Amino acid sequence: MTPTDPQLRTALDAALQQIRATLSAVSARVSENLGTLSQSSGRISERDLLNSTQFDLRRNIGVLQQVFADELGRRIDQELSPREDAKRTLAAADWQTLSLVDDHEVEERMYSDRIGQQVSHACEAELRELAAYMGSLLKTGRADEDRNPLRAELLGASLYRAIESVTQPPDARKLLARELGAALAKAMPECYTQILRGLQNRGVQPVVLTVRQFDGPGNQLPGINSAYATLSSTRSQHGDLEPSGSSGSGTVSSHSGG
């Protein structure tokens, strides 16, 4: 599968538009909710934080939506690129480089993961089904949630990167990560459902999960039965102990005679 596959690209573009529309509605709703929280807050410091964060979000809401869409699109393209590229990048980084992670990167990863987990937990069934359709589009032959280019992990990372473009204070970013993350998690089940419906309308068929058997030494060993086979065998043996016409048949006859 290549990133330029027409069916895949069309499906992902439509999905990205659906997700972008969902974030647009979510961000507007969160902006209003911040004002409501501010009015009900009894602490001055908390009220100031809510007001300033709402101001930043309202002023930069278009930036938030655009950065989110661009970042998610970039990450989707990265997912579709050959896996060898990622392996080479990781291999090129030495341990000293990997250990020099500043607090900002740790914070970004923490909040990104938290948002992704919220979405993932809220959309378990939808993501499981979507993985089967993506397995078909990606020609992997299996439903692999870790290969799904629309998985919750990428949404979380893209959203927090967008949050960073909206406001600078750490407390404000933390607040937006909490509010936007919770709101997005609540909205994504319906969004994923719409994406699935779009794939079905395009005639995309999900991969069929099958159990593959491989030839090997273990397959040639005699006397290895499953629990079901053993139970069936035991039942058959017990039935053979009763001669024909006794027990069960006699009972039927007596009832018939009655």
C-alpha positions in Angstrom: 0.0 0.0 0.0 1.3 3.4 -0.9 0.2 6.8 0.4 -1.0 7.7 -3.1 -3.6 4.8 -3.3 -6.7 6.6 -4.5 -9.3 4.7 -2.4 -7.2 5.1 0.8 -6.5 8.7 0.2 -10.1 9.5 -0.5 -11.3 7.7 2.6 -8.7 9.3 4.9 -9.4 12.8 3.5 -13.2 12.3 4.2 -12.4 11.0 7.7 -10.1 14.0 8.4 -12.9 16.4 7.4 -15.3 14.6 9.7 -12.8 14.8 12.6 -12.0 18.4 11.9 -15.8 19.3 12.0 -16.1 17.5 15.3 -13.2 19.4 16.8 -14.7 22.7 15.5 -18.0 21.9 17.4 -16.1 20.7 20.4 -13.8 23.8 20.7 -16.8 26.2 20.4 -18.6 24.3 23.1 -15.6 24.3 25.4 -15.1 28.0 24.9 -18.7 28.7 26.1 -18.2 26.2 29.0 -15.1 28.0 30.3 -17.3 31.1 30.7 -19.9 29.2 32.6 -17.2 27.7 34.9 -15.8 31.1 35.5 -19.1 32.5 36.6 -19.6 29.7 39.1 -16.1 29.7 40.5 -15.6 31.0 44.0 -11.9 31.5 43.8 -10.4 34.6 42.3 -7.3 32.8 40.9 -9.3 30.0 39.3 -11.7 32.5 37.8 -8.9 34.5 36.4 -7.4 31.4 34.8 -10.7 30.4 33.3 -11.3 33.9 31.9 -7.8 34.3 30.4 -7.9 30.8 28.9 -11.3 31.4 27.4 -10.0 34.7 25.9 -7.0 32.9 24.3 -9.2 30.1 23.0 -11.8 32.5 21.5 -9.1 34.7 19.9 -7.2 31.7 18.5 -10.0 29.2 17.9 -9.3 29.2 14.1 -5.6 28.6 14.8 -6.5 25.7 17.0 -8.6 24.0 14.4 -6.1 24.6 11.6 -3.0 23.4 13.5 -5.0 20.3 14.7 -5.9 19.5 11.1 -2.4 20.1 9.7 -0.8 18.1 12.5 -3.2 15.2 12.2 -2.7 15.2 8.4 1.0 15.2 8.9 0.8 12.3 11.3 -1.5 10.3 9.0 1.0 10.7 6.2 3.8 9.6 8.5 1.8 6.5 9.3 1.5 5.7 5.6 5.2 6.1 4.9 7.3 2.9 4.9 8.0 1.6 8.3 11.8 1.4 7.6 11.9 5.2 7.8 10.8 5.2 11.5 13.2 2.4 12.2 16.1 4.3 10.7 15.2 7.4 12.7 15.1 5.4 15.9 18.3 3.6 15.2 20.1 6.9 14.4 19.3 8.3 17.9 21.9 7.4 20.5 21.0 6.9 24.2 22.5 10.3 25.1 20.1 12.0 22.7 17.1 10.0 24.0 18.0 10.9 27.6 18.1 14.6 26.9 14.3 15.1 27.0 13.3 18.5 28.6 10.4 19.1 30.8 8.3 20.5 27.9 8.6 17.3 25.9 7.6 15.2 29.0 4.6 17.5 29.6 3.6 17.3 25.9 3.8 13.5 25.9 1.9 13.2 29.2 -1.1 15.4 28.1 -1.1 13.9 24.6 -1.3 10.4 26.0 -4.0 11.4 28.5 -6.2 12.9 25.7 -5.6 9.8 23.5 -6.5 7.5 26.4 -9.7 9.4 27.0 -10.7 9.1 23.4 -9.6 5.4 23.2 -11.6 4.4 26.3 -14.7 6.2 25.0 -14.5 4.6 21.6 -13.3 1.1 22.1 -16.0 -0.6 20.0 -15.8 2.0 17.2 -12.0 1.8 17.0 -12.1 -2.0 17.0 -14.5 -1.9 14.0 -12.5 0.8 12.3 -9.3 -1.2 12.5 -10.9 -3.9 10.5 -11.8 -1.5 7.7 -8.3 0.1 7.8 -6.8 -3.4 7.5 -8.7 -3.7 4.2 -7.7 -0.3 2.9 -4.1 -0.8 4.0 -4.0 -4.3 2.5 -2.5 -5.7 5.7 -5.0 -8.6 5.8 -5.7 -8.1 9.5 -7.3 -5.7 11.9 -4.4 -4.0 13.7 -5.4 -1.1 15.9 -1.8 0.0 16.2 -1.7 0.5 12.4 -4.9 2.5 12.3 -4.0 6.0 11.0 -7.1 7.4 12.7 -6.4 6.0 16.1 -6.9 8.0 19.3 -3.2 8.3 20.0 -2.7 10.5 17.0 -5.7 12.6 17.8 -4.4 13.2 21.3 -0.9 14.3 20.0 -2.4 16.5 17.3 -4.8 18.2 19.8 -2.2 19.0 22.3 0.1 20.4 19.6 -2.8 22.7 18.6 -3.4 23.7 22.3 0.2 24.8 22.4 -0.4 27.2 19.5 -3.4 28.8 21.3 -2.0 29.7 24.7 1.4 29.8 26.5 0.9 29.6 30.3 1.3 25.9 31.5 -1.8 26.1 33.7 -3.9 27.3 30.7 -2.6 24.5 28.5 -3.4 22.0 31.3 -6.9 23.4 31.6 -7.5 23.2 27.8 -6.1 19.7 27.6 -8.5 18.7 30.4 -11.6 20.4 28.9 -11.0 19.8 25.2 -9.8 16.2 25.9 -13.0 15.3 27.8 -15.2 17.0 25.3 -13.5 15.4 22.3 -13.7 11.9 24.0 -17.5 12.5 24.4 -17.9 13.5 20.8 -15.7 10.9 19.0 -17.9 7.8 19.2 -20.4 9.5 16.9 -17.6 10.9 14.7 -16.1 7.4 14.3 -19.5 6.0 13.6 -19.9 8.6 10.8 -16.5 7.6 9.4 -17.5 3.9 9.5 -20.7 4.7 7.7 -18.8 6.6 5.0 -16.5 3.6 4.4 -19.4 1.3 4.1 -21.1 3.6 1.6 -17.9 3.6 -0.4 -18.1 -0.2 -0.6 -15.1 -0.9 1.7 -15.2 -4.3 3.2 -13.6 -5.0 6.6 -11.0 -7.7 6.8 -12.3 -11.1 8.1 -10.7 -12.4 11.2 -9.5 -16.0 10.7 -7.4 -18.4 12.7 -4.4 -19.4 10.7 -2.8 -22.8 11.1 0.8 -23.5 10.4 2.5 -26.8 9.7 4.9 -27.7 12.5 6.1 -30.6 14.7 3.3 -30.0 17.2 0.6 -30.6 14.5 1.8 -34.1 14.0 1.7 -35.2 17.6 -1.1 -37.8 18.4 -3.3 -37.7 21.3 -3.6 -33.9 21.8 -7.2 -33.0 22.0 -9.0 -29.8 22.8 -11.2 -29.5 25.8 -14.3 -29.5 23.5 -13.1 -32.7 21.7 -12.5 -34.4 25.1 -15.9 -33.4 26.4 -17.6 -34.6 23.2 -15.7 -37.9 23.3 -16.6 -38.5 27.0 -20.3 -37.8 26.2 -20.1 -40.3 23.3 -18.5 -43.0 25.5 -21.2 -42.5 28.2 -23.9 -42.8 25.6 -22.3 -46.1 24.3 -22.6 -47.7 27.7 -26.4 -47.7 27.4 -27.8 -50.3 25.1 -30.2 -49.4 22.5 -33.8 -49.3 23.6 -33.0 -48.8 27.3 -33.2 -45.7 29.6 -34.1 -42.8 27.3 -36.1 -44.9 24.8 -37.9 -46.6 27.6 -38.9 -43.4 29.1 -40.3 -42.1 25.9 -42.3 -45.4 25.5 -43.8 -45.2 29.0 -44.9 -41.6 28.4 -46.3 -42.6 25.1 -48.2 -45.4 26.7 -49.5 -43.0 29.3 
